[in-house]
Amino acid sequence: MTKIGRQSTESGIVSEVVSPLVLDVRDFSLTFTRNQKEIAALKQVNLCIKPNEILGLVGESGSGKSALGMAILGLHDMSKTATVGQILLNDTNVLKLNPKELKKLRKESLGIVFQDPMSSLNPSMKIGAQLLEVSKNADEALAMLDAVRIPNARDRMQAFPHELSGGLRQRVMIAMALLKNPKLIIADEPTTALDVTIQAQILRLIKELQIEFHTSWLFITHDLGVAYEIADRIAVLYLGQVMEVADSNQIIHHPSHPYTATLLNSRITIDADTTVAIPTMVETTRSAPQNIGCTFVGRCAYAQEICESKRPLDEGTEGHSVYCHLGSTDFMQIANSPEKIEQITPEYGAAILIENARKVFTKRIGLFKKSEMHALNGINLEISPGESIAIVGESGCGKSTLLRLIAGSYQLDSGSIQLNVRGGIQMIHQDAGSSLTPWLSVETILKERLITSGYPKHGIPKRILDLAQSIGLSKEILKAKPAQLSGGQKQRVAIARAIAKPPSILLCDEPTSALDVSIAAQVINLLRKLHSELKMTMLFVTHDLAVARLIGDRICVLHKGRIVEIGLSEEIVSNLRHPYTQLLISSIPGSRMSIHQNDFNSTDSKELRSGCSYVTNCPMAVDLCSKEMPQLVKISSQKPQRRNQVHLVRCHLVSASNSLGDADD
């Protein structure tokens, strides 16, 4: 029994309110059998969730987070799994139920929200029909769409999944999960694939719904910032074992396990020092234990001999569990040794000169109608040789379109792009796995790139070894094929292929957005180092301003195909002026979202013939904003070293020291 609060009686006496745990996982272990080999996915896990509580479950890919969620739902193939311990859902042991009883339990007491709503929804059925499969009452289904803040809910009932944005599809999944008023909802990375602003909306919505419907949540994520944003408590999982469990504030501000501190140090925050390399996972000479000792010993900078031979018990205090032989050490007080990265001074001239670039995509609707989507609306941008510029904005703002125009994959409708490409152009895609030939080894992939770029044949073997060393890959991995690599390793191979013969211009299209925070930190640190050493001009597309600040000498913020703010990274972050840039900053996980926007118009791609493109979302809009497109104006407080470093903002509310005219419209 768990005490969860106090309640006043009619007599005025305050009594304790006592309620059973919604979920109680006791000494739970899960072992898979694959190819006649046993894999221990979870080891002696102890966790609980109280009524009306959100528990954040955090860890890297492969830590066992989703395996635990599937075990609670009873969705593992029991012919290929072995379990020990108990999973009690409202005092019912899920592991003892037969398939029919499990189905009834899931229907009545459990809800689930997966990472990709498009793969969870039936593409051939309308939204309303799918909701009615959960609840036969159409009024209830409509009311739930209203409850999850879907605009024009009655019309959306008649829409197919592909006709909704990613954020709206995820709201539909949340509505389906809530329809039966379950005791517990398991959300497995529900915001990972979303833009940072849409992610902020979904997190805020879940928090509001948890209070409104008195539902408990298990929120699975690899990002401690996201967990801090939404969870009451956080549990940190590593290789199937619980490392630390505590109140969210305690975990974030005073972590007591080295792994928790490492995850925190790997997070990319807006106030990170741009001259310091992001801390990566520490590798030591100790070997990871098989069935004894701490699972984190092979990567722990503070490991001792006892860590190899004895699994730590809970060394924490009441309400704060810590499985570490060092006890309740506050690891945030232990300083990291920063790696300095040389700052590049860009050369004069232009590596890339973009003038009044416009791109319109046309989509046919029926036999006679066409729809136009204005991806770029007159972009002017000058990038110096050796400069790194981060292009920031939500999906649909034109970031990737701009990169593909520079790469030559798309053709401009009007305007011009001039390139200084004596060393060529290379591009690193978001999904490295799909960009690597699956039947070739890493060595062959790199060899093909060197041969096609005219590299001397006699020097290729040594160059491949040098490349592997420079990006932190072992010789053994050179013989592996992409399917045998982790996400981080695939991205490193993609980087190695791109820089095999260093290009003049390197284009990076969200190369870290799908990676764990620790792996993303390694990749960004690697790109910064290579940019410094090879003096490449680099364009880095991202939706995260914290990443942009670390990677870019300048930041360019796009909204609906227009530049709304551009300038030196430090000045943008310390003196950001456009309301949209302020929204991007406030939406970074861990900021506790102090700035809100209209949740439903942010992905509207309609071309505005007059007025500011952000007017429907801006909380500070005035009448002029809907009537006249604002000009880019200069607001730099100090004289920049070169002309293209001036701080420009497109907003009627900005007090301009010098109007530059409507140059990029």
Buried (B, 14 or more C-beta within 10 A) or exposed (E): EBEBEEEEEEEEEEEEEEEEBBBBBBEBBBBBEEEEEEEBBBBBBBBBBBBBBBBBBBBBBBBBBBBBBBBBBBEBEEEEBEBEBBBBBBEEEBBEBEEEEBEEBBEEBBBBBBBBBBEBBEEEBBBBBBBBEBBEEEEBBBBBBEBBBBEEBEEBBEBBBEEBBBBBBBBBBBBBBBBBEBBBBBBBBBBBBBBBBBBBBBBBBBBEBBEEBEBBBBBBBBBBBBBBBBBBBBBBBBBBBBBBBBBBEBBBEBBBBBBBBBBBBBBBBBEBEBEBBBBBBBEEEBEEBEEEBBBBBBBBBBBEEEBBEEBBEBBBEEEBBBBBBBEBBEBBEEEBEEBEBEEBEBBEEBBBBBBBBBBBEEEEEEEEEEEEBBBBBBBBBBBBBBBBBBBBBBBBBBBBBBBBBBBEEBEBBEBEBEBBBEBEBBBBBBBBBEBBEEEBBBBBBBBBBBEEBEBEEEEBEEBBBEBBEBBBBEEEBBEBBBEEBBBBBBBBBBBBBBBBBBBBBBBBBBBBBBBBBBBBBBBBBBBBBBBBBBBBBBBBBBBBBBBBBBBBBBBBBBBBBBBBBBBBBEBBBEBBBBBBBBBBBBBBBBBEBEBBBEBBEBBBBEEBEEBBBBBBBBEEBEEEBBEEBBBBBBBBEEEBEEEBBBBBBBBBBBEBEEEBEEEBB
